[in-house]
Amino acid sequence: MKRIIALFGLLSVITLSSIINSCGKLGGATCGRKDRFSDYKYHANQISGTLRAVIGSDEEDIRTHSYTYNELIFKIGFSGQHYSCISPTFDLFPSAYACSPPEPYSDEKITDIIIISNEDYDETHPAGTDLKDLFEVQSSNGNRSTVSEYLQKQPKIEYIEFKLAKAPEEKKTHTFTITYHYAGKLMQELSYQFEPVQIRVL
């Protein structure tokens, strides 16, 4: 009986140790806590986008009517080929985790972002020219900045939102395309073209 109790106690200690280690440091020099979960990193090779409008406190899909520049939100996200590093730490019960797996992310650094429209935006921004100076970004941590300020921080591939910071000179229907240049393992450039949207002058 004592042996059974002792064995049960030993297994309980090992299980508890496994759970604690799932949120703590690993024994390997090349792996961190996140590496204990598979598919937490990825090489970006796909880009997706959504164009939404904020009317008052409500967010809605783009419809047929026109919008002011400051009502529009251009959302960009990424996905790709996942990979992970294998932890050298041994766990008797590797599935017993005390914390949730982290969100997948990419280590690939963005080198430039180009934003264009198929229409003239204003006198200094004719169709096909870079419009990044007309946009602000809000990154996943909630920080807002100009696109140039954002790029100076050498950001990595991440979910991000773009907002226009200036009204156009004329009411027109614009088709915006956002192109990312980045130090990718699989690809170095990805573009997304949003649906046409009519922007009216304030």
N, C-alpha and C positions, 0 to 999 in steps of 0.2 A: 504493500500500500504506500509506504514511504517513497519507494522508487517511482511509483506512478505519479505521486504528487510532485516529486522533484523533477521528473521529466516534463510534466505539465508546466511547472514554473519556468524551466529552461526555455521551452517553446514560446511561452508568453513573453519572456525577455527578448528573444530573438525577433519575434513579431513586432514588438514595440520598437526595437532598434531599427528594423526595416522601415517602419512607418516614419520614424523621426528622420532617418537618412534620406527619405524621399523628398524632404524639403530642406535638407541641410547640405553640407559640402560633400563632394565625392572624393574618393581616394585618388583618382587619376589626376595627372597634371594638365591634361588637355581638355577635360570635360567639366562643365559646371552643372549646377542643379538641373537646369533645363534639359541637359543631354540625357537625363534618365528617361525622358519621354521621347518616343520615336516621332519622326516627321514634324519636328518643331521648327526647323529651318527650311528655306526653299530658295532655289535659283529662279528668279522671275523670268517667265517667258510668255505670260498672258496679261493683258491689261483690260479693265472693264470700266465703264462709266455710267453715271446716271445724272440727268439734268432735272433739277427740281426747282420749284418756285415757293418762296415763303410769302404768304399773304397774311398780314397781321401776325398771329401766333401759330398759324397753321401752315404745314408744308404739304404741297400737292404736286402731282405729275404735271408736266407741261401740257397745256391744251392749245386750242387753236387761237385764242385771243393773245394780244400783245402784253408784254411786261415791261416794267422799268428795270434799269440795269441792276439796281440794288435788291431786287426781289429774286434774283437767280443764284442758284448754287450748283456748281459743277463738281461732281463727286468722282474721284478716281480711286480704283483699287487694283490690286495685283494678285496673281497666283502663279504657281510654277511647279517645278520638279522638287519634291521634298527630299531631304537627306538629314541624317543625324549621326552623332558619334556614339560609340558604344562605351558605356562606363565599365571600367575594370573592377568596380566594387561588386562583391558578391552579395546577393540577397536571397535568402531562403524562400521568401515570399515576395517576388518582385511586383506582384499586382496590388500589394497592400500600400497604397499611397495615401498620405494624410492631406495632400493638397491637389488641386486640379492642374492638369497640364496647361502650360502657357499658350498663348495665341501664337500660331506660326508667324515667323518674320524672316526678313531677308537682311543679309549683311552687305548687300551690294550698294555702292555709293552712287548717288545721282550726280552727274556732271553738268547737265543743262536741261532746261525745260523750255520748249518752244510752243507758243500758242498763236494760232492764226485763224482768220476768218475768210470766208469766200467773198465778203463784201467790204467796202471801205467803212472803217469805223469812225474816223475823223480825218481831218486834213493831213495830219502827220502819221496816220496809220492806215494807208491804203490796203486793199485786199492782198492777202498773201504775206504781209510783213508781220514781224514778231510783235505780239501784243502783251508780252509778259509784264511790261511796266504799267499796264492798265488793270492788273489783277492783284488781289491779295490772297494769301493762303492761310488755312487753318489746319495745322498738323494734328496727328492723333493725340498729342499731349495737350491740345487745346490752345497752344500758342498761335497768335496771329502775326503776320508780317507781310512785307512785299515779297514777290517771288525772288527778287535779287537778294534780299536779306536772307531769305530761306536757303538759297543756294550757297551763300557764303559760309553757312554752318556745315557744309558737306554732308547733307542728310542722306539717309539710306532709304531704299525703296519702302514705302509705307502707304497706308490709306491716307488720303488728303482731300480737302475741299478748297475749291477756288471760287472767289467772288469778284465780280467787276467792281472797280473803284471809281469809274468815271462813266458818265452818260455819253452815248453816241451823238453825233451832230445831226443825224437824220433818222427817221423811223425806217428801219429795214429789217429784213429777215436774214439772220446770220446763221451760218453753219460753222461752228468752232471745232478746231482739231487741236488736241494737245499731244505733243510728242516729247517723250522722255529719252534722254541720252544718259546712259549709266554704265558703270564698270561691271557688267554682268558676266557670269560664267557661260551661259547658254546664248544670250543675246545681249546686244549693246544699245538697241533702240526699239521702243514700242510706241505706237500711236493709237489714239482713240478719237473717233469723229462722233460728235454729239448730234442729236436730231436738230433740225432747223428750229429756230426760235425768233419770233418777231420782238424787237426791242424798240420801245417808243421813247421819244424825247420827253424829258420831264416838263 
